[in-house]
């Protein structure tokens, strides 16, 4: 292994510039990777939501199926966020954007999941004024508190 005596061939400014550029390359690559990974995750969530919709799994008759699916998926993919609630959210995600303009679907595909959930939540009937006060009272308060916390951080 060579020692670091060759470092003296570079001026400190040249070396700092080399280091700065190498760091920039790595940071750019990491950002691109994160964006691609997020897009792939959103695509997976879309497809799972689509599966639930195509199989006519709904909250009235499909609660047990979604719970079982969640247990089995979490056993195979621990830590992936496959709770029953998240599976239902995947279906809402699919239903919300299915049939929308391709540009809109592409735009939401690059957003983090938490941002998509906020968009779905704030585009729901509850927030569009189409829901009466009694329905609003039935909805868990924590959903709004979570959304509020994410928006105003």
C-alpha positions as CSV (number, residue, x, y, z in Angstrom):
1,X,0.0,0.0,0.0
2,X,1.4,3.4,-1.0
3,X,1.7,6.1,1.6
4,X,0.2,9.5,1.2
5,X,3.4,11.2,0.1
6,X,2.0,11.6,-3.5
7,X,-0.6,14.0,-2.0
8,X,2.2,16.6,-2.1
9,X,2.0,16.6,-5.9
10,X,-1.4,18.3,-5.6
11,X,-1.8,21.8,-4.2
12,X,-4.2,21.9,-1.3
13,X,-6.7,23.9,-3.5
14,X,-6.5,21.3,-6.3
15,X,-7.1,18.5,-3.8
16,X,-10.0,20.4,-2.2
17,X,-11.6,20.9,-5.7
18,X,-11.1,17.2,-6.5
19,X,-12.7,16.2,-3.2
20,X,-15.6,18.7,-3.7
21,X,-16.4,17.3,-7.2
22,X,-16.2,13.7,-6.0
23,X,-18.6,14.4,-3.2
24,X,-20.9,16.2,-5.6
25,X,-20.9,13.1,-7.9
26,X,-21.8,10.8,-5.0
27,X,-24.5,13.1,-3.7
28,X,-26.1,13.5,-7.1
29,X,-26.1,9.7,-7.5
30,X,-27.6,9.2,-4.1
31,X,-30.4,11.7,-4.9
32,X,-31.1,10.0,-8.2
33,X,-31.2,6.6,-6.5
34,X,-33.7,7.9,-3.9
35,X,-36.0,9.4,-6.5
36,X,-35.9,6.2,-8.5
37,X,-36.6,4.1,-5.5
38,X,-39.5,6.3,-4.4
39,X,-41.0,6.0,-7.9
40,X,-40.7,2.2,-7.8
41,X,-42.3,2.1,-4.3
42,X,-45.2,4.4,-5.6
43,X,-45.6,2.0,-8.5
44,X,-45.8,-1.0,-6.2
45,X,-48.4,0.8,-4.0
46,X,-50.4,1.7,-7.2
47,X,-50.4,-2.0,-8.3
48,X,-51.4,-3.3,-4.9
49,X,-54.3,-0.7,-4.8
50,X,-55.3,-1.8,-8.2
51,X,-55.3,-5.5,-7.2
52,X,-57.6,-4.6,-4.2
53,X,-59.9,-2.6,-6.5
54,X,-60.0,-5.3,-9.2
55,X,-60.8,-8.0,-6.7
56,X,-63.6,-5.8,-5.3
57,X,-62.1,-5.8,-1.9
58,X,-63.9,-3.1,0.1
59,X,-64.2,-2.1,3.7
60,X,-67.7,-3.7,4.0
61,X,-66.7,-7.2,3.1
62,X,-62.9,-7.1,2.7
63,X,-61.7,-6.1,6.1
64,X,-60.7,-9.7,7.1
65,X,-59.0,-10.2,3.7
66,X,-56.9,-7.1,4.1
67,X,-55.9,-8.0,7.6
68,X,-54.8,-11.4,6.5
69,X,-53.0,-10.0,3.5
70,X,-51.2,-7.5,5.8
71,X,-50.1,-10.3,8.2
72,X,-48.8,-12.4,5.3
73,X,-47.1,-9.6,3.5
74,X,-45.5,-8.3,6.7
75,X,-44.1,-11.8,7.4
76,X,-42.5,-11.9,4.0
77,X,-41.4,-8.2,3.9
78,X,-41.0,-6.9,7.5
79,X,-40.6,-3.2,7.9
80,X,-42.2,-2.3,4.6
81,X,-45.3,-0.5,5.9
82,X,-47.9,-3.1,4.9
83,X,-50.4,-2.5,7.7
84,X,-54.1,-2.9,6.9
85,X,-54.5,0.9,7.1
86,X,-51.6,1.3,4.6
87,X,-53.1,-1.3,2.2
88,X,-56.5,0.6,2.3
89,X,-54.5,3.8,1.6
90,X,-53.0,2.1,-1.4
91,X,-56.4,1.4,-2.7
92,X,-57.5,5.0,-2.1
93,X,-54.3,6.1,-3.9
94,X,-55.2,4.0,-6.9
95,X,-58.8,5.1,-6.9
96,X,-57.9,8.7,-6.6
97,X,-55.6,8.9,-9.6
98,X,-56.9,6.1,-11.8
99,X,-58.3,7.7,-14.9
100,X,-56.5,11.0,-14.3
101,X,-54.3,12.6,-16.8
102,X,-50.9,10.9,-17.3
103,X,-49.0,14.0,-16.3
104,X,-50.8,14.2,-13.0
105,X,-50.1,10.5,-12.3
106,X,-46.4,11.0,-13.2
107,X,-46.3,14.0,-10.9
108,X,-47.7,12.2,-7.9
109,X,-45.5,9.1,-8.6
110,X,-42.4,11.1,-7.6
111,X,-43.9,12.5,-4.4
112,X,-43.1,10.7,-1.1
113,X,-45.9,8.4,0.2
114,X,-46.7,10.8,3.1
115,X,-47.3,13.6,0.7
116,X,-49.6,11.5,-1.4
117,X,-51.6,10.6,1.7
118,X,-52.0,14.2,2.5
119,X,-53.2,15.0,-1.0
120,X,-55.7,12.1,-0.8
121,X,-56.8,13.2,2.6
122,X,-57.3,16.8,1.7
123,X,-59.1,15.9,-1.5
124,X,-61.5,13.7,0.3
125,X,-65.2,14.5,0.7
126,X,-64.6,15.6,4.2
127,X,-62.4,18.5,3.1
128,X,-64.3,19.4,0.0
129,X,-67.4,20.3,1.9
130,X,-69.4,17.3,0.7
131,X,-69.6,15.6,4.0
132,X,-71.9,16.5,6.9
133,X,-70.7,17.3,10.4
134,X,-71.8,13.9,11.8
135,X,-69.5,12.1,9.3
136,X,-66.6,14.4,10.3
137,X,-67.1,13.5,13.9
138,X,-66.8,9.8,13.1
139,X,-63.4,10.2,11.5
140,X,-60.5,9.7,13.9
141,X,-59.1,13.0,15.1
142,X,-55.5,11.7,14.8
143,X,-55.6,11.7,11.0
144,X,-56.1,15.4,10.9
145,X,-53.6,16.0,13.7
146,X,-51.0,13.9,11.8
147,X,-51.7,15.8,8.6
148,X,-51.6,19.1,10.3
149,X,-48.2,18.2,11.9
150,X,-46.7,17.2,8.6
151,X,-48.0,20.4,6.9
152,X,-46.7,22.9,9.4
153,X,-43.3,21.5,10.3
